[in-house]
């Protein structure tokens, strides 16, 4: 049935093939794990048919599929299909994707309007969301009853799903451009990035850098675009001037602080951490260990969560569990290649085989991270690894620990009390220090500013009943004066909607900390008995 799609000339075919390739090519848990996929044969068939169909309409589909897949053979197949279309069109792989990001019929303002019965339905890239203008001209959130079976609405709902998938793929693609330092001409940046109704809102919130070191945000200038820096100086590059995304590792500490303040002043939310991006410089300890980094060694992590995060960021090869101990089934490593450098991060099973039913590990302990260059034998000295490559690969490890650490649990797991206490209330990681920096700028703007205080490791919140200290790494809470532990489990809605965050975090730890701070600053209004019992306990 899939092969018959090669000869069906209809606009829905490529999207359907992409959905099949994605659904069959990822694991049953939806993580896209490299070791397991639902049905490799069907995923291969869908990718092969897309390649045979060719044409620019398949490129956006293939790019979205490739962003979800992790199985090396399927990734190679998706890349081959993209390369085949690129050769047909006389473009590089990256240029081809630039030119074929779908616009979904959106106008320059990011809005598309369609008439459905006596209503107007608006597809808005900001959200993205569908809005409805009823017959009386009033904007309502829900579709009026009269159009709920209208085919126009059904088509826009399907388009909204595609738009959400494309936005996620574009955020990932732009972050990869930052990491690999991809260079564009200014003309390409204007035409395919700043002016695009889907990609444009993201790229216009990012800082771009010229070869002479000047960096700025895109701003409209006449009929085109210029770059404006934090001081207000503006530059209009020539059409062929090279431009790339700015990375904080290339900037002075003062320059980074300036950009962070500027983004907050303008109220600009970046699609991923750029100005607030963590930077991992070589430490004296790593100079002494020479060929490996112990910075993220000895962490106990929930294996499934840490692995999923790493795979999402392009790591592969990690598969450990309670099998074949003699051949090392309990020991493995996650690997990732960046700019010719291969990082390998070791992990070992750290959970009980009986509780894991002798299958995949539920908990792992992390080991050292080692680096090799593709053209050189053996582990490379860390001093030879380019600073940006080292920083980005160590950042991935920090993120994996920040997501999966047992120190994030509401109480210590059996046998891990010491680690739980150390991670939950100890020294801050680079990610947590960046969180500290963001809070230092955000707190004076909050309505609870007079009830909060930022210390070296904690956000101190003065309530009516108690004073609380929220750890900036784990989000765990201690109550003064006796440092009693307060357990608050975040609900599904982790956001603090009234607080502007300078980067999209999707309900991450910064949102969790702010939500807890707002709750505890007004602790007399807390009604949840699971919390109030702890507040009155001695």
C-alpha positions as CSV (number, residue, x, y, z in Angstrom):
1,X,0.0,0.0,0.0
2,X,2.8,2.4,0.8
3,X,4.5,1.7,-2.6
4,X,1.3,2.6,-4.4
5,X,1.7,6.1,-3.0
6,X,4.5,6.7,-5.5
7,X,2.0,7.2,-8.3
8,X,-0.7,9.1,-6.4
9,X,-0.6,12.7,-7.3
10,X,-2.3,14.3,-4.3
11,X,-1.2,16.9,-1.7
12,X,-1.9,14.7,1.3
13,X,0.4,11.9,0.2
14,X,3.7,13.3,1.4
15,X,2.3,14.2,4.8
16,X,0.8,10.7,5.2
17,X,4.1,9.0,4.2
18,X,6.0,11.2,6.7
19,X,3.6,10.3,9.5
20,X,4.0,6.6,8.7
21,X,7.8,6.9,8.6
22,X,7.8,8.7,12.0
23,X,5.3,6.5,13.7
24,X,7.0,3.3,12.6
25,X,10.5,4.6,13.0
26,X,10.4,5.6,16.7
27,X,10.1,3.4,19.8
28,X,6.9,2.2,21.4
29,X,7.4,4.8,24.1
30,X,7.6,7.6,21.6
31,X,11.1,8.6,22.5
32,X,12.7,7.8,19.1
33,X,15.2,5.4,20.7
34,X,17.9,4.1,18.5
35,X,17.7,0.5,19.7
36,X,14.0,-0.1,19.1
37,X,11.5,1.1,16.6
38,X,7.9,-0.1,15.9
39,X,8.5,-1.3,12.3
40,X,11.7,-0.6,10.5
41,X,10.5,-2.2,7.3
42,X,7.5,0.1,7.0
43,X,9.5,3.1,8.0
44,X,12.0,2.2,5.2
45,X,9.2,1.8,2.7
46,X,7.7,5.2,3.5
47,X,11.2,6.9,3.2
48,X,11.9,5.1,-0.1
49,X,8.6,6.2,-1.6
50,X,9.2,9.8,-0.5
51,X,12.7,9.7,-2.1
52,X,11.2,8.3,-5.4
53,X,8.4,10.9,-5.4
54,X,11.0,13.6,-5.1
55,X,10.1,17.3,-5.5
56,X,10.4,20.2,-3.1
57,X,7.1,19.3,-1.3
58,X,8.8,16.2,0.2
59,X,11.7,18.1,1.7
60,X,9.8,19.7,4.7
61,X,8.3,16.3,5.4
62,X,11.7,14.5,5.3
63,X,13.2,17.2,7.5
64,X,10.5,16.7,10.2
65,X,10.9,12.9,10.0
66,X,14.6,13.1,10.4
67,X,14.3,15.3,13.5
68,X,12.3,12.6,15.2
69,X,14.3,9.5,14.2
70,X,17.3,8.1,16.1
71,X,17.9,4.7,14.5
72,X,21.1,5.1,12.5
73,X,19.9,3.1,9.4
74,X,16.7,5.2,9.2
75,X,18.5,8.5,9.8
76,X,20.8,7.5,6.9
77,X,17.8,6.7,4.7
78,X,16.1,10.0,5.4
79,X,19.4,11.9,4.7
80,X,19.9,10.0,1.5
81,X,16.4,11.0,0.4
82,X,17.0,14.6,1.1
83,X,20.4,14.5,-0.7
84,X,18.8,13.0,-3.7
85,X,16.3,15.9,-4.0
86,X,19.1,18.4,-3.3
87,X,21.1,17.0,-6.3
88,X,18.0,17.2,-8.5
89,X,17.6,20.9,-7.5
90,X,21.3,21.8,-7.6
91,X,21.4,22.9,-3.9
92,X,23.2,21.8,-0.8
93,X,21.3,19.8,1.7
94,X,20.9,22.7,4.1
95,X,19.9,25.2,1.4
96,X,17.2,22.8,0.2
97,X,15.6,22.6,3.7
98,X,15.9,26.4,4.0
99,X,13.8,26.9,0.8
100,X,11.2,24.3,1.5
101,X,9.9,25.0,5.1
102,X,6.1,25.1,4.5
103,X,4.3,28.4,5.0
104,X,0.8,26.8,5.5
105,X,-0.8,29.7,3.7
106,X,0.1,32.1,6.5
107,X,0.5,35.8,5.6
108,X,3.4,38.0,6.5
109,X,1.8,38.7,9.9
110,X,1.7,34.9,10.6
111,X,-2.1,34.6,10.3
112,X,-4.3,32.8,7.8
113,X,-8.1,33.3,7.6
114,X,-10.7,31.0,6.1
115,X,-14.4,31.4,5.8
116,X,-16.4,28.5,7.4
117,X,-20.2,29.0,7.2
118,X,-21.0,32.4,8.8
119,X,-17.7,32.4,10.8
120,X,-14.1,33.3,10.1
121,X,-11.5,30.8,11.3
122,X,-8.0,32.2,12.0
123,X,-4.9,30.1,12.1
124,X,-2.3,32.1,14.1
125,X,1.4,31.1,14.2
126,X,1.6,32.7,17.7
127,X,0.6,29.7,19.9
128,X,0.0,28.2,17.4
129,X,-3.8,28.3,17.8
130,X,-7.1,28.5,15.9
131,X,-9.3,31.4,16.8
132,X,-12.9,31.9,15.7
133,X,-14.8,35.1,14.7
134,X,-18.5,34.4,15.0
135,X,-21.3,36.0,12.8
136,X,-21.5,39.0,15.2
137,X,-17.8,39.7,14.8
138,X,-16.8,38.5,18.3
139,X,-13.6,36.4,18.7
140,X,-14.2,33.2,20.6
141,X,-11.9,30.4,21.6
142,X,-14.1,27.4,20.8
143,X,-15.6,26.6,17.4
144,X,-19.2,27.6,17.1
145,X,-21.6,24.6,16.9
146,X,-22.7,25.6,13.3
147,X,-19.2,24.9,11.8
148,X,-17.9,21.9,13.8
149,X,-18.5,19.5,10.9
150,X,-17.4,22.0,8.2
151,X,-14.6,20.5,6.1
152,X,-12.8,23.9,6.2
153,X,-12.4,23.5,10.0
154,X,-11.3,19.9,9.6
155,X,-8.6,21.0,7.1
156,X,-7.4,23.8,9.4
157,X,-7.2,21.5,12.4
158,X,-5.0,19.1,10.4
159,X,-2.9,22.1,9.3
160,X,-2.5,23.2,12.9
161,X,-1.0,19.8,13.8
162,X,1.4,20.1,10.9
163,X,2.3,23.6,12.0
164,X,3.1,22.5,15.5
165,X,5.4,19.7,14.2
166,X,7.1,22.1,11.9
167,X,7.7,24.7,14.6
168,X,9.4,22.0,16.8
169,X,11.6,20.9,13.9
170,X,12.5,24.5,13.2
171,X,13.5,25.2,16.8
172,X,15.8,22.2,16.7
173,X,17.2,23.1,13.3
174,X,18.1,26.6,14.4
175,X,19.7,25.4,17.6
176,X,21.8,23.0,15.5
177,X,22.8,25.9,13.3
178,X,24.1,27.6,16.4
179,X,26.0,24.6,17.5
180,X,27.7,23.8,14.2
181,X,28.3,27.5,13.4
182,X,26.5,27.3,10.0
183,X,27.1,30.3,7.8
184,X,24.6,32.0,5.5
185,X,24.6,34.9,3.1
186,X,22.7,37.9,4.4
187,X,20.4,37.6,1.4
188,X,19.6,34.0,2.4
189,X,19.0,35.0,6.0
190,X,16.5,37.7,4.9
191,X,14.6,35.7,2.3
192,X,14.4,32.2,4.0
193,X,14.6,33.1,7.7
194,X,13.6,36.6,8.7
195,X,10.7,36.9,6.2
196,X,9.3,33.4,6.6
197,X,6.0,33.3,8.5
198,X,6.9,30.1,10.5
199,X,10.7,30.4,10.9
200,X,10.7,34.2,11.1
201,X,9.3,34.7,14.6
202,X,12.1,32.5,15.9
203,X,15.0,34.0,13.9
204,X,14.0,37.5,14.6
205,X,14.3,36.8,18.3
206,X,17.9,35.5,17.9
207,X,21.2,37.3,17.9
208,X,23.2,37.2,14.6
209,X,26.9,37.8,14.2
210,X,28.9,39.3,11.3
211,X,32.5,38.4,10.4
212,X,33.8,41.6,12.0
213,X,32.3,40.6,15.3
214,X,29.3,42.9,15.2
215,X,26.2,41.2,16.6
216,X,22.6,42.3,16.7
217,X,18.9,41.4,16.5
218,X,17.2,41.6,13.1
219,X,15.1,44.8,12.7
220,X,13.1,46.0,9.6
221,X,15.0,48.6,7.6
222,X,13.3,50.1,4.6
223,X,12.5,47.2,2.3
224,X,14.8,44.8,4.1
225,X,16.5,44.0,7.3
226,X,19.4,45.3,9.5
227,X,21.1,44.2,12.7
228,X,20.7,46.3,15.8
229,X,23.0,45.8,18.8
230,X,22.1,46.3,22.5
231,X,23.4,50.0,22.3
232,X,21.0,50.9,19.4
233,X,23.7,50.9,16.7
234,X,22.4,49.5,13.4
235,X,24.2,47.8,10.5
236,X,22.7,46.9,7.1
237,X,24.9,44.1,5.7
238,X,25.4,43.6,2.0
239,X,23.6,40.8,0.2
240,X,26.6,38.5,0.1
241,X,27.9,39.2,3.6
242,X,28.3,36.0,5.7
243,X,26.2,35.8,8.9
244,X,25.8,33.2,11.6
245,X,24.1,32.8,14.9
246,X,25.9,34.4,17.8
247,X,27.2,32.1,20.6
248,X,28.0,33.4,24.1
249,X,31.3,31.5,24.2
250,X,32.6,34.0,21.6
251,X,31.6,37.0,23.7
252,X,33.0,38.6,26.8
253,X,31.2,38.2,30.2
254,X,30.2,41.9,30.1
255,X,28.9,41.5,26.5
256,X,26.8,38.5,27.5
257,X,25.3,40.4,30.5
258,X,24.5,43.3,28.2
259,X,22.5,41.0,25.8
260,X,20.7,39.3,28.7
261,X,19.6,42.7,30.1
262,X,18.6,43.9,26.6
263,X,16.4,41.0,25.9
264,X,14.5,41.4,29.1
265,X,14.1,45.2,28.5
266,X,12.6,44.5,25.1
267,X,10.5,41.5,26.3
268,X,12.0,39.2,23.7
269,X,11.5,35.5,24.3
270,X,14.1,33.3,22.5
271,X,13.0,29.9,21.0
272,X,15.9,28.3,22.9
273,X,18.6,29.4,25.2
274,X,21.0,31.6,23.3
275,X,21.9,34.7,25.4
276,X,21.2,32.7,28.6
277,X,23.0,29.7,27.2
278,X,25.3,27.8,29.6
279,X,29.0,27.9,28.8
280,X,31.3,25.1,30.0
281,X,35.0,26.2,30.0
282,X,37.8,23.8,30.7
283,X,38.4,23.6,34.5
284,X,41.8,23.0,36.3
285,X,40.5,19.5,37.3
286,X,40.0,18.7,33.7
287,X,43.4,19.9,32.8
288,X,44.8,17.5,35.4
289,X,42.7,14.5,34.2
290,X,43.9,15.5,30.7
291,X,42.0,13.1,28.5
292,X,38.6,12.8,30.2
293,X,36.2,15.0,32.2
294,X,34.8,13.8,35.5
295,X,32.5,16.8,35.8
296,X,29.3,14.7,35.4
297,X,30.7,11.5,36.9
298,X,28.9,9.8,39.8
299,X,25.4,11.0,39.2
300,X,22.5,8.6,39.8
301,X,19.9,9.1,37.1
302,X,16.6,7.7,36.0
303,X,18.0,5.8,33.0
304,X,15.0,6.1,30.7
305,X,14.6,9.9,31.2
306,X,18.4,10.6,30.8
307,X,18.6,8.4,27.7
308,X,15.5,10.1,26.1
309,X,17.0,13.5,26.6
310,X,20.3,12.5,25.1
311,X,18.7,10.8,22.1
312,X,16.6,13.9,21.5
313,X,19.9,15.9,21.3
314,X,21.6,13.4,18.9
315,X,23.4,11.0,21.2
316,X,23.1,7.3,20.5
317,X,24.4,3.8,21.3
318,X,23.4,3.6,25.0
319,X,21.7,0.4,25.9
320,X,22.3,-1.1,29.4
321,X,20.3,-3.5,31.5
322,X,20.4,-6.7,33.6
323,X,21.5,-9.0,30.8
324,X,24.7,-10.8,29.8
325,X,26.8,-9.4,32.7
326,X,29.8,-11.5,31.5
327,X,29.8,-9.6,28.3
328,X,29.2,-6.2,29.9
329,X,25.5,-5.8,29.3
330,X,25.3,-3.7,32.4
331,X,27.9,-1.1,31.1
332,X,27.5,1.1,28.1
333,X,28.2,4.6,26.7
334,X,26.2,7.3,24.9
335,X,28.1,8.8,21.9
336,X,27.7,11.9,19.9
337,X,29.8,13.4,17.1
338,X,30.1,17.1,16.6
339,X,32.4,18.9,14.1
340,X,34.6,15.7,13.8
341,X,34.9,15.2,17.5
342,X,33.3,12.1,19.1
343,X,32.2,12.3,22.8
344,X,31.6,9.1,24.8
345,X,29.8,9.2,28.1
346,X,29.9,6.0,30.1
347,X,27.0,4.7,32.3
348,X,26.5,1.6,34.4
349,X,23.4,-0.1,35.8
350,X,22.7,1.1,39.4
351,X,19.3,-0.5,40.1
352,X,18.0,-3.7,41.6
353,X,17.6,-6.5,38.9
354,X,14.6,-8.0,40.7
355,X,12.7,-4.6,40.7
356,X,13.7,-4.2,37.0
357,X,12.5,-7.7,36.2
358,X,15.9,-8.4,34.8
359,X,15.3,-6.1,31.9
360,X,16.3,-2.5,31.1
361,X,17.9,-0.5,33.9
362,X,15.6,1.9,35.8
363,X,18.6,3.7,37.3
364,X,22.2,4.2,36.1
365,X,25.3,5.9,37.5
366,X,27.3,8.1,35.2
367,X,31.0,7.8,34.4
368,X,33.6,10.0,32.8
369,X,33.2,11.7,29.4
370,X,36.0,11.1,26.8
371,X,36.7,12.8,23.5
372,X,38.3,11.5,20.3
373,X,38.9,13.1,16.9
374,X,37.9,11.2,13.8
375,X,41.4,11.4,12.3
376,X,43.4,10.6,15.4
377,X,43.8,7.4,17.5
378,X,43.1,7.2,21.2
379,X,41.5,9.7,23.6
380,X,42.3,13.3,22.9
381,X,43.6,15.8,25.5
382,X,40.7,18.1,26.4
383,X,42.9,21.1,25.7
384,X,42.8,20.1,22.0
385,X,38.9,20.0,21.8
386,X,37.5,23.2,20.4
387,X,35.9,25.3,23.2
388,X,32.5,25.4,21.5
389,X,32.5,21.7,20.9
390,X,33.5,20.9,24.5
391,X,31.0,23.3,25.9
392,X,28.0,22.0,23.8
393,X,28.7,18.3,24.5
394,X,29.2,19.0,28.3
395,X,26.0,21.0,28.2
396,X,24.1,18.0,26.9
397,X,25.4,15.9,29.8
398,X,24.4,18.6,32.3
399,X,20.8,18.7,30.8
400,X,20.6,14.9,31.0
401,X,21.5,15.0,34.7
402,X,19.1,18.0,35.3
403,X,16.3,16.0,33.8
404,X,17.0,12.5,35.2
405,X,18.8,12.9,38.5
406,X,17.5,11.0,41.5
407,X,18.2,14.2,43.4
408,X,15.1,15.6,41.9
409,X,12.9,13.0,43.6
410,X,10.6,14.2,46.4
411,X,12.4,11.9,48.8
412,X,15.6,9.9,48.7
413,X,15.5,6.5,47.0
414,X,16.7,3.5,49.1
415,X,20.5,3.6,49.4
416,X,20.9,7.0,47.8
417,X,20.4,9.3,50.7
418,X,23.8,10.9,50.5
419,X,23.5,11.6,46.8
420,X,19.9,13.0,47.2
421,X,21.1,15.4,49.9
422,X,24.1,16.5,47.9
423,X,22.3,17.1,44.6
424,X,19.1,18.4,46.1
425,X,20.7,21.1,48.3
426,X,24.4,21.2,47.3
427,X,26.5,23.3,44.9
428,X,24.9,24.5,41.7
429,X,25.7,23.1,38.3
430,X,26.2,25.4,35.3
431,X,22.6,25.1,34.3
432,X,21.5,26.1,37.8
433,X,23.9,29.0,37.8
434,X,22.4,30.3,34.6
435,X,19.0,29.9,36.3
436,X,20.4,32.1,39.2
437,X,21.4,34.7,36.7
438,X,18.0,34.7,35.0
439,X,16.2,35.0,38.4
440,X,18.5,37.9,39.4
441,X,17.0,39.8,36.5
442,X,13.4,38.6,36.8
443,X,12.8,39.0,40.5
444,X,12.7,42.8,40.7
445,X,9.9,42.7,38.1
446,X,7.7,40.4,40.1
447,X,4.8,41.4,42.4
448,X,6.4,39.3,45.1
449,X,9.7,41.1,44.8
450,X,9.5,42.4,48.4
451,X,9.1,38.8,49.7
452,X,12.0,37.1,47.9
453,X,15.7,37.1,48.2
454,X,18.3,35.4,46.0
455,X,21.3,33.7,47.8
456,X,24.1,31.7,46.4
457,X,22.2,28.4,46.1
458,X,18.6,29.3,47.1
459,X,15.6,31.5,46.4
460,X,14.5,32.6,49.9
461,X,10.8,33.3,50.1
462,X,9.2,35.0,53.1
463,X,5.6,33.8,53.7
464,X,3.2,34.6,56.5
465,X,3.6,31.2,58.2
466,X,7.2,30.3,57.5
467,X,10.3,31.4,55.5
468,X,11.3,29.0,52.7
469,X,14.5,28.3,50.7
470,X,14.0,26.8,47.2
471,X,17.2,25.2,45.8
472,X,18.0,26.6,42.4
473,X,19.2,23.2,41.1
474,X,16.6,20.7,42.3
475,X,13.7,22.9,43.2
476,X,13.6,21.2,46.6
477,X,12.4,23.3,49.6
478,X,13.7,23.8,53.1
479,X,11.8,25.6,55.8
480,X,13.4,27.9,58.3
481,X,14.5,27.9,61.1
482,X,15.1,24.2,61.4
483,X,15.6,23.3,57.7
484,X,12.6,21.0,57.7
485,X,12.0,19.6,54.2
486,X,8.8,20.7,52.5
487,X,7.5,18.3,49.8
488,X,5.5,20.0,47.1
489,X,4.8,18.0,43.9
490,X,4.4,20.2,40.8
491,X,1.0,19.8,39.1
492,X,0.6,19.3,35.3
493,X,0.5,23.0,34.7
494,X,4.0,24.0,35.8
495,X,4.1,27.4,34.3
496,X,3.8,30.8,36.0
497,X,1.7,32.5,33.4
498,X,2.1,36.0,34.6
499,X,5.9,35.9,34.5
500,X,7.9,36.6,31.4
501,X,10.7,34.1,30.7
502,X,13.5,35.2,28.3
503,X,13.6,31.7,26.6
504,X,11.1,28.9,25.9
505,X,11.4,26.4,28.7
506,X,8.2,24.3,28.3
507,X,7.5,24.1,32.0
508,X,11.1,23.5,33.1
509,X,12.8,24.0,36.4
510,X,12.8,27.8,36.3
511,X,9.0,27.7,35.8
512,X,8.7,25.2,38.7
513,X,10.8,27.4,41.1
514,X,8.8,30.6,40.2
515,X,5.5,28.7,40.7
516,X,6.6,27.5,44.1
517,X,7.8,31.0,45.0
518,X,4.4,32.5,44.2
519,X,2.6,29.8,46.1
520,X,4.8,30.1,49.3
521,X,4.8,33.9,49.3
522,X,1.0,33.7,50.0
523,X,1.2,30.5,52.1
524,X,-1.9,31.4,54.2
525,X,-4.1,30.7,51.1
526,X,-2.7,27.2,50.6
527,X,-5.5,24.8,51.1
528,X,-4.0,21.5,50.0
529,X,-3.9,19.3,53.2
530,X,-0.7,17.5,52.0
531,X,1.1,20.8,52.2
532,X,-0.6,22.5,55.2
533,X,0.2,19.5,57.4
534,X,3.9,20.1,56.7
535,X,3.6,23.8,57.4
536,X,2.2,23.4,60.9
537,X,4.5,20.5,61.9
538,X,7.4,21.3,64.2
